[in-house]
């Protein structure tokens, strides 16, 4: 069993920054590939960024490339998402997710999920 918990969401003006954190407990964090997804009202849950177990394979959705940075610290069992130059279209609930299978951009590949943290970007 793996428990994930996001933190760091909130309200920010367009152009601002936020850093989301995902803390984990349970099984060995370094054995999991991790990802951030987001879901806006009425829309599907989409990949934002993913990072493999060692941190040397990273992917970003085109919509956030150059503005967001994903990272992980296996020693502290945490993952972060630094978000810069936020836009109103970044408004969504952000979820961290973990999988022990091959890393993927599909939400169906992830077994463990946090409860989500709300990010609201005002124009």
C-alpha positions as CSV (number, residue, x, y, z in Angstrom):
1,X,0.0,0.0,0.0
2,X,1.2,3.5,-0.9
3,X,-0.3,6.7,0.4
4,X,0.2,9.9,-1.5
5,X,-0.6,13.4,-0.3
6,X,-0.4,16.6,-2.3
7,X,0.1,20.1,-0.8
8,X,0.9,23.5,-2.0
9,X,-2.1,24.4,-4.1
10,X,-3.9,27.7,-3.8
11,X,-4.9,30.9,-5.5
12,X,-2.4,32.9,-7.6
13,X,-2.6,35.6,-10.2
14,X,-1.6,35.0,-13.8
15,X,2.1,35.1,-14.1
16,X,2.7,34.0,-10.6
17,X,4.3,30.8,-9.3
18,X,3.4,27.9,-7.0
19,X,5.2,24.7,-5.9
20,X,3.2,21.6,-5.4
21,X,4.6,18.7,-3.2
22,X,3.7,15.1,-3.1
23,X,4.6,13.2,0.0
24,X,4.5,9.4,0.1
25,X,4.5,6.7,2.7
26,X,4.3,2.9,2.5
27,X,6.3,1.0,0.0
28,X,9.8,2.2,-1.1
29,X,9.3,5.4,-3.0
30,X,12.3,4.9,-5.3
31,X,10.7,1.8,-6.8
32,X,7.9,3.9,-8.3
33,X,7.6,5.9,-11.5
34,X,5.7,9.1,-10.6
35,X,3.5,11.7,-12.3
36,X,1.5,14.8,-11.9
37,X,-2.0,14.9,-13.6
38,X,-4.5,17.7,-13.6
39,X,-8.3,17.8,-14.1
40,X,-10.2,20.9,-14.8
41,X,-14.0,21.0,-14.4
42,X,-15.8,19.0,-17.0
43,X,-12.6,17.8,-18.6
44,X,-10.5,14.6,-18.5
45,X,-7.6,14.0,-16.2
46,X,-4.5,14.8,-18.3
47,X,-0.8,14.3,-17.8
48,X,1.2,17.3,-16.7
49,X,4.6,15.8,-16.2
50,X,6.1,12.4,-15.3
51,X,9.4,11.3,-13.9
52,X,10.9,7.8,-13.7
53,X,12.1,6.1,-10.6
54,X,15.7,7.5,-10.9
55,X,14.8,10.9,-12.1
56,X,16.7,10.7,-15.3
57,X,13.7,10.4,-17.6
58,X,11.3,13.3,-17.6
59,X,8.4,14.3,-19.8
60,X,6.3,17.4,-19.9
61,X,3.0,18.1,-21.6
62,X,3.4,20.7,-24.4
63,X,1.1,23.0,-22.5
64,X,3.5,23.3,-19.5
65,X,6.9,22.8,-21.2
66,X,9.3,25.5,-20.2
67,X,7.1,26.7,-17.3
68,X,6.9,23.7,-15.0
69,X,9.6,21.6,-13.5
70,X,9.1,18.2,-12.0
71,X,11.6,16.7,-9.5
72,X,11.9,14.0,-6.9
73,X,13.9,13.3,-3.8
74,X,14.1,9.6,-3.2
75,X,15.8,10.2,0.2
76,X,12.8,12.0,1.5
77,X,10.2,10.2,-0.5
78,X,8.8,13.4,-2.1
79,X,8.0,14.7,-5.5
80,X,7.6,18.3,-6.4
81,X,6.2,20.4,-9.3
82,X,7.4,23.9,-9.6
83,X,5.1,26.0,-11.6
84,X,6.1,29.4,-13.1
85,X,4.3,31.9,-15.3
86,X,1.0,30.4,-14.4
87,X,-2.0,31.0,-16.7
88,X,-5.7,30.9,-16.1
89,X,-5.9,27.7,-18.2
90,X,-3.6,26.0,-15.6
91,X,-6.6,26.1,-13.2
92,X,-7.4,22.6,-12.1
93,X,-7.1,20.0,-9.4
94,X,-3.6,18.6,-9.5
95,X,-3.0,15.0,-8.5
96,X,0.2,13.0,-7.9
97,X,0.2,9.4,-9.0
98,X,2.5,6.4,-8.7
99,X,3.0,3.3,-10.6
100,X,5.4,0.3,-10.3
101,X,4.8,-0.5,-14.0
102,X,6.4,1.0,-17.0
103,X,6.2,4.8,-17.0
104,X,3.3,6.2,-18.9
105,X,1.3,9.3,-19.7
106,X,-2.0,7.5,-19.3
107,X,-3.8,7.8,-16.1
108,X,-5.0,4.2,-16.3
109,X,-1.4,3.1,-15.8
110,X,-1.1,4.6,-12.3
111,X,-2.2,2.5,-9.3
112,X,-1.9,5.0,-6.5
113,X,-3.3,8.5,-6.3
114,X,-3.4,11.4,-3.9
115,X,-6.6,13.3,-3.1
116,X,-5.6,16.3,-5.2
117,X,-4.9,19.9,-4.5
118,X,-6.7,22.8,-6.1
119,X,-4.8,25.4,-8.2
120,X,-6.7,28.5,-9.2
121,X,-5.1,31.1,-11.5
122,X,-6.9,34.4,-11.8
123,X,-6.6,36.6,-14.8
